[in-house]
Amino acid sequence: MQPGHFYPVPIFFILDKLHFKKSLFKDSLFDFLYTLKLHYLCIKIIFDMKKYLFLSSLILLASPATPSCATTSCEQSDELSMLVGTYTVKSKSDGIYLFHFNQHTGEAKLVTSTKIGNPSFLTYTKQPSFVYSVSEFSNAEAAANATPFDVTSETFGPTRTTLASNVDSGAEDPCNIWTNGHFLVTANYTGGSLSVFSITDGGATLKLRQFIRFQKLLETSVSHIHCARPTPDGKYLLVTDLGNDCIYRFTINSEADSKENVPFLTAQRIVYNGPLGWGPRHFVFSNDGQYVYLINELGGTIVVFRYINGNLLPVQHVLAEEVPAHGSADIHLSPDGHFLYASHRLQNDGISIYRINKANGLIHKVGYQHTALHPRNFAITPNGRFLLVASRDDNCIEVYRRNKRTGLLQNIHNNISLPKPVCIDFFK
């Protein structure tokens, strides 16, 4: 018998035999002894479990430790490519810059750049690997650009530029761009128009396919198109008109891919008429696609909409800027969908922070983070750890650490210096 073990098996073997001769005992005595047997079985199970847990712990201690995020492989997974669009007029900027940004440490490293005029807004497509950008000029040079990008060598190829209008005017100051890989749309602010390009030649060639000009809705208004984004279901394109204080909806025509003479955008209608002078600028959908959050540049307000099959139902509006500067700019959600951020310029520059009620989409202000001058655009890393602010007039990108529990921001004072940054786009 091994030390520390108890083996009363012979007794219970006898009890099992006696069970068939229960009449030899009084009922109470037999029941008592049989209960002892059950207690023994329970104790034995407990001892066996302790033995198993002890051996398991020894195995875990002897096993090699699981690699942490300090290892090389984890560091590689945290490495992002970061594209930055800038203003080149009256600045020393090349145009588009590529950085490596580590979303675990907050460190950035310049890789390369390419010369393009005023690429104030850009987007990256992985297949094929291209950077598409606007050239925001207030004259006939207004254009869209297709720049190939070699992910292996991390180099830009030669850029092909296509004018945003087939006439001398009407597409001035393209300031926003979107693509689905087959078509590309620029929002032309001063021109009050949309330029729709087909993408051919493996992504390298943009051909102006459709040009849509918007008329003023009031005698005193003028169209200023600022943003064009699709709905989550892919059926519609929503377009903000800052000058007419409204949002248009277009139906995306899937037949346009295969038919040259078929327009990509059809069935234009207004789905939101905002208060006079608010100036709808940018918007973002909730992760589940049920809500839309709109930042109004001139009114300094955020409007929350319920999105239902192409329609926008306003359910809340809040004052976002802390002083009436009329310069609200960008709006984004945290990756987990729990917090909303909006940038404000011209006075008291900073980022307003809101917690989102996931049950009804409504927002509640939890803080305001002051930033460097003119935070025109900002972006949040995919892991939600950092928020980067493109502060145009201080010629830097500020890096803020996000508290994922509270949503608040902390400046880690690790600025990325470059001329007139105005757009940030991450990819891996």
N, C-alpha and C positions, 0 to 999 in steps of 0.2 A: 504494500500500500504506500503510495507516494505521500510525503508530508503535505499538509494543507488540504487534503481531499478527504471526503467522508463518503464511505460506501456501505450504507446499510441495506444493500441489495438482498442479502440472504433473508432478512426479516420479512421484506415485502414479497419475496418469493414464497415464503411460508404462508403469508397472508393470502396470496393468490390461491394457494392450494386449499387453505381453510375456507375460502369463499364458497366453495362448493359443499362445505359441511357446516354451513352457517347455523344449523340447528344445534351444534355442539356448544355454542356460546349464547349468551344473552344478546339480544339485539343491540342494546346500548353499548356493550363492550365492543362488539364487532364494528359498529358505526364509528366509534371513537378511533379504533386502530386504522380503519380505512381512511379516515380524514387525515391521519398522520401521513399516510402514503401520498395523498394529494399534495400536502405541504412540502414533502420531500421533493416531489417532481418540480414544483415551482422554484424551490431553492436551487435545484440542479440547473434549471434553465438560466437563472440569474448568473450563477457561477460561470456557465458556458459563455454567456454574452460578454461578461467581464474579460474572460480569457481572449475572446475574439477581438474585442476593442483594444486590448493591450498589444496583441500581435500586430493589429492594423497600424497602431501608432508607431511601432518599431519600424514597420515597412516604410511608412511615410518619412520618418526621420532619416532612414538610410537612402531614400530616393534623392536624385539630384533636384535642386530647386528649379521651379518653373521660371523661365526668363521674365524679367520685369521690363517696363518701358524704358529702362536705362540701357538696354541692349541695343546692338546695332540694328537688328531687324525691326525693332519697334521704332527706333529713330527714323528709319527709312519710311515706315508707314505713316509717320507724322509729318513727313516732308511734303509740302504742297508747292505747286507752281502758282505764282501770283502775277497776273497781268495788270499793268497800271496804264490807264489812258491819261493824257495830259493836254494842256493847252501849249501850243508852240509859238503863237503870236506874242510878241513882247516878252519872251522868255528864252532860256537857254536849253529848253527841252528838245530831245530828239523826236519824241512822239510817243511810241509804245515801249514800255520797259517790262522785262521779265525778271522776277526775283524767285529765289527759293525762300519759302517761309515755313519754319518749323512750328506746327500748331501745338506742340507740347511745351516748348521753351519760349516761344515768342521772338525768336531770332530770325533775322532776314539777311539774305545775301544777294547782291545784284549779279545776274547772269549775263544778260545782253540787252540790246535795244534795237529798234528799227525806226527809220525816219519816215514819219507820216505827218501831214499837216493837221493840227487840231483834232486828234482822235479823242474827243471828249467822252465818248461812250463806246464800249466794245463788248464782244461776247466771243467765247471759244466753242468750237465744235470738235468733238473727238474723232468722229468718222464721217468725212475725212477731216484730218487735223488742219483746221484753219482758224485764224483770228479775223473776225469781221468787225469793222469799225466805221464810224462816221468821220467825215471831215467837216467840222462845224465852222463853216464860213458863211458870212452874211451876203454873199454874192453868187455869181454863177459857178464858183469853184466848189460849192456845196456838193458833197459826194458820199458814196459808200465805198469801202475798201475791202478787198479779199487778200489776206496775207497768209501764205502757207507756212506751217510750222513743223519742223522735223523734231519729233519728241526724243529721238535717240541722241542726236547731236545738240539738241536744244538751240536751234538756229532758225531765224526767220528767212523765208524766201522772198523773191521780188513781189511787190504789191501791185495788184491790178486795181485801178480806180475807175469807178463808173459814176458819172454825174447823176445827181438825184432828180434832175428834171431834164426833159428833152427840149425845153425852151430856156430862155435866158433868166427867167425868174419863176418864183412860186415854190421853191424848195429850200429857201434860205434857212440857215442854222439848224441842220439836222442834229438832234441832241439825244436821241434814243434809238436803240436798234434791237430787233428780235428776229430770230430765224427758227424754222422747224426743220432745217436741213435741205429743204426743197425750194423754199421761198424765203426772202429776207425783206423786212419792213423797217423803214426809218420814219421816225416822227420828226417833222420839220417845223420848228417852233415859229420862227418869224414868217415863214411861207404859209403857215396854216394849212399844212397838207401832209399826206402820206405818200411815200414812194415805195412801190412794191416791185421787187426784183426776183426773177427766176434765177436759180443757181444751177449752172451747167459746167461742163468740162471738169468733172471730178471735184467741184467746189471752187475752182479758180476763177470762173467767169460769172459776173453779175450782169443780167440783162434787164433793163427797165421794162416791166411788164404792165404795170398799172400805176396811174397817177391820180390821186384823189384830192381835190381842193375843197375846203370847207368855207361856207359863207358865214358872215356875221348874223347872229340871231337877233340882235337888237341894233338900233340905229347907232348906239354909242359903243358897241362892242366890236372886237376884231378877233378872228380865230388865231389861237396859239396852241398847236398840237404839241403835247409834251411827252406822252408815253403811250405805247401800244403793247399789250400783253394778252395772251390767250387765256381762256377759262380752263379750269382743270379737266373738263370733259373733252376739250379740244374742238368743240363745236363753234366757238365764237372768238372774236378778237375784240377786246375792250380798249377804247381809245379816249384818253383824257384831253379835253380842250380847255386850257387855262383861261383863254380870253372869253369864251362863251359860257364858262361856268357849267360845263356839262360833261357827260360821258356818253360816247357813241358805242353802239354795238354793231359789229359786222358778222355775217355768217362766213365761216371758212369753207370754201368750195373745194372739196376733195377731188373733183374732176379736173381741176386746173393743172394737176400734175401731168396728165396725159394729153391734154388738149391745149394747143398753143393759143387759140383765140378765146379761151374761157377765162373770165376774171377770177382771181384768187379770193378777193373779198367782195361779198354781195350783201344785199338786204340791209342797207344802212338804216339805223334808227337810233333815237336818243333813249337811253334807259335810266338816265339820272339828270335832273335839272337842279343844280345847286343854288344856294343863295347868291345874290349878285355880289361880285367882288371877292369871292372866296378863292377862286383860281385852282381847280383840281390839277394836281401835278403827277404824283406817283401813287401806286397802290400795290398791295400784296394780298394773296389769298392765304387763309388759314390752311394748316396741313391737311385737314379733312375736306377742304374745298367748300365748306358750308358758309364761310364768312369772308368778307372783303374789307380791308383796312385802307382808307384813302387819306393821304396827306394833302391839305390845301395850302398852297404856297403863300397866297396873299392874306387869307383869313387866319392862318396859323392854327388851323383846326384839324382834327382827325374825325372822319366819319366812319362808323362801323355799319356795314350792310349785311343782311342775310342774302346769300346767293341762292336763287331757286330757278334752275333751268333757263339760264340766260337773263334773268331779271334781278334787279338790285332793289332790296327793300331796306331803307335806312332804319336802324334800330337804336343808334346812339351817336351823339357828337360831343366832343370834348375840346376845350381850348388847350392846345399843345404847347405853343411858345409862351414864355414867361413875360415877355415884353412885346408890344406890337411892332415888330420889325418887318413884317411882311416878307419873310425870306425863308420859310420852311422849305425843305428840300427833298430828303430821302426817307424811306420807311422800309423796315425789315423785321421779320420774326426771328426769334431764336430757333435753332434747329429742333428743339423739343416742343416748340409751339406754345410755351408757357409765358413768354415775354415778347413785347412789342417795343421797337425803338424807332424814333424819328429824329432827324437832324434839323437844326435851325441856324440861320446865318444872319449877317448884317448887324445885329446887336445881340448881346448876351449869348454868343455862339455856344452851341452845345447839343447834347442828345437828351431828349426826354424819354423816360422809361416807364413802361406800363406792364402790369400783370394782367394776364388774360384769364377770364373765367371760362374754362373749357366747356362748361355746361351750356352757356348761352352766348359765348363769344364777346361779351362786354369787357371793357378794359377799365383798369383803375391805376392811377398814377402812383408810382412808388419812388421816383427820384428824378433828378436832373443832373447830368454830368457836363460841366463846362469843358470846352475843347479849345484847340487853337483856332485861328481865324478861317472862316468860310468853310465849314464842313459840308461840302456839296454832295458828297457820296460817302458811303461806308459799307463795310461788309463784315460778316461774322464767319469765323472758321467753321468747317463742317462739324468739328467735334464740340463746338459751342464754347470753347475755352477763351477765345480772344475776339475782340471787336476792333477793327481797324478803321480809322477815320482819315479820309483824304481831305486835308485842310489846305485848300488851294492857295490862300493868300499868305500862309506861313511856310509854303514850299516844303511840306513834310506830310508823312503819314504817321499818325499817332497810333500806338498799340495799347489797348486797354484789356486788362484781364477781367473776364466776366465771372461774377459769383452766380453759379447756376441755381442756387437756392433762392437768392433774393433778387437776382437780375441786375444788381448794381455793378458799376464799372470802377476799375482802379487803374490809373495811368502807371505803367511800368517804366516810363521814361526811356523807352528804347525806340526813339523816333527814326523813321526812314526818310532821309533827305533826298528830295528830287524836285525839279521845277514844276510848279502848277499841277499837282496831281488832282484829278477830278473823277476817276472811275477805277474801281478795284474788282477783279474777277479771279476767283480761285479755281484751280482744277488739279487733278492728279493724273 
